[in-house]
Amino acid sequence: MSLFQDTYDVIVVGAGHAGCEAAAAAANMGSSTLLVTMNLQTIAQMSCNPAMGGIAKGQIVREIDALGGYSGIVSDKTAIQFKMLNKSKGPAMWSPRVQSDRMRFAEEWRLRLEGTPNLDFYQEMVSGLLVENNKVVGVTTSLGIKVRGRSVVLTNGTFLNGLIHIGEKQFGGGRAGERAATGITEQLLDFGFDSGRMKTGTPPRVDGRSLDFSKMIIQPGDDVPEKFSYSKETSPLTNQRPCHMSYTSPEVHDLLREGFDRSPMFNGRIKSLGPRYCPSIEDKINRFADKDRHQLFVEPEGWDTCEIYVNGFSTSLPEDVQFKALRSVAGFENVKFFRPGYAIEYDYFPPTQLKHTLETKLVSGLYFAGQINGTTGYEEAASQGLMAGMNAHLKVHDQEPFTLQRDEAYIGVLIDDLITKGTEEPYRMFTSRAEYRTLLRQDNADERLTPRSHKVGLASEERLVTMEKKRKQSDNLVKFFEHTSILPEEVNDILKERGSSPMRQSDKMFKVFSRPQIHLEDMKQFKKVAAYIDEHSLERDVLEQAEIKVKYAGYIAKEKANADKLQRLENIKIPDNFDYSKLKSLSFEAREKLSKIRPTTISQASRVSGVSPSDISVMLVYMGR
Ligand code: FAD
């Protein structure tokens, strides 16, 4: 008798951030789903920092939430501190971030998945895929068990042929204390896939009881914390745990340098590229030799545990060197280690081998999501998992694919960058990667995405109703500002206080609010505004959104117009089997790259590196445009 039902709709391999979202999405949409992972005890493990969100990543978490994924809810429920980053900049840059309780984060995910209908679990290593006629039909496990599935989502993270480095020691592993996964890379290479190697690293974890926090600078959370999820299921924190900050020094750098000859980074043992924007401490002191100190963020790993994450001290130097150097940091003089820092090298698959749905071009029904695609970060992984899970479900139920465009979501930018440009170093999201960041704000992800996700059956009716209420209320408030006049004597005192020129005659409130010096708190001082807010019981998110809609109306309209212009190119489809070799007026490089990437629209073709505006003109002429 078989351990498993006949054939699953979707089999998800790996229960990291990508795998959890993929499994939840597919199961919630109605697919019979199996989540196979090497260790059920490490579901949704935060391999590196105990935090979710941050610049551009916070927007992604809100997008996942708006689509009906779980990362936002889990993050809210297990947060120990909340900060809205970049609040001093324009709202396009505001980015929510939480410090998380690592153990509760993983537990909350597991319990949520256990409460998800249509979802089965199995603990074992998947060692191969079952493929018939270029179509995936299941997986095989290391015990030789075959499980049939109509689609498979691979989310192996850093586990494929993972190799851990600490100083001169190196050993196989997918993460500290966990073994590497073998078999899959080799089989995919046989199928004709390309693979590469990447590297990432993590800092030591230390015992908080051995630290002297009085020598550090306290880093509290926001006075009025917000939250990730648009749903009513979670609430902002009422209590927070602070982080701390300390600095390295020339003495610390000298101690670290003593270990450079034993560093796998410098003696050539690590060959692959690591995340440029998350360098190791040895990399930082080597590359920025003129800097005599670097910031260290001392982050608690949870509400109750004394374990501390030393953010900024990622390293693969020998453990004795790490220890000696850290003991010279202010507040760390008596530090005790829980675990040393380490680096890991792993296989990834260049994501240009994928379609916008994250399905592979070579094997039908096979999807890749997360670190396996060359990205880094929980948020990047989770969002890909969600999209792969949704698309796997849609495909096996013969429904249209679900993809997001660059002007709709950071997730759209992420996937388009990956599949169009590829990546040779771990890819993380930045606001600068998005050309329409005034449209892609953290406050409006629900407006952008919930209706689309609801339409294909993931975001719930309740989410849609909540979103529509918020949108209506903020639009009505903007209309109120547009139509309500205010007299100079009502407003001039505040204008003077804020250094804004006085009004000479009555004007619409919208005009007053549009002035850069005037903020929501000022507007609330006007009786008519206060009465309107009171009468309609408007909550903070509605007020903030109305403020953004007023203050950035010009920018938003301009970006929308630009996005609409580009949409015309997005609408010009390129046939699947288009033969670029016939178009001799294309540059050689464009012919080669376009034949490899096989963009689906002229707009995507224009983003392929090496394709020039004149190549696009040639294609447009050929297509009769
Ligand atoms: P993972 O979270 O790695 O999860 C993979 C899952 O798949 C695991 O549950 C594993 O057990 C399972 N699995 C793998 N192979 C198989 C198989 N064959 N069969 C069954 N199950 C399998 N991110 C940053 O943003 N910044 C950093 O500085 C950073 N540093 C990192 C340092 C280290 C040492 C590590 C390990 C990761 C680091 N990360 C960092 C990356 C971050 O952890 C990942 O981006 C994120 O966890 C990727 O999510 P994922 O779901 O793709 O994979």
Boltz pocket constraint, residues with backbone or C-beta under 6 A from the ligand:
constraints:
  - pocket:
      binder: B
      contacts: [[A, 13], [A, 14], [A, 15], [A, 16], [A, 17], [A, 18], [A, 19], [A, 36], [A, 37], [A, 38], [A, 39], [A, 42], [A, 43], [A, 44], [A, 45], [A, 46], [A, 47], [A, 48], [A, 49], [A, 124], [A, 125], [A, 126], [A, 127], [A, 155], [A, 156], [A, 157], [A, 158], [A, 159], [A, 160], [A, 174], [A, 175], [A, 181], [A, 182], [A, 184], [A, 200], [A, 201], [A, 202], [A, 275], [A, 278], [A, 342], [A, 343], [A, 344], [A, 369], [A, 370], [A, 371], [A, 372], [A, 375], [A, 376], [A, 377], [A, 378], [A, 381], [A, 382], [A, 428]]
      max_distance: 6.0
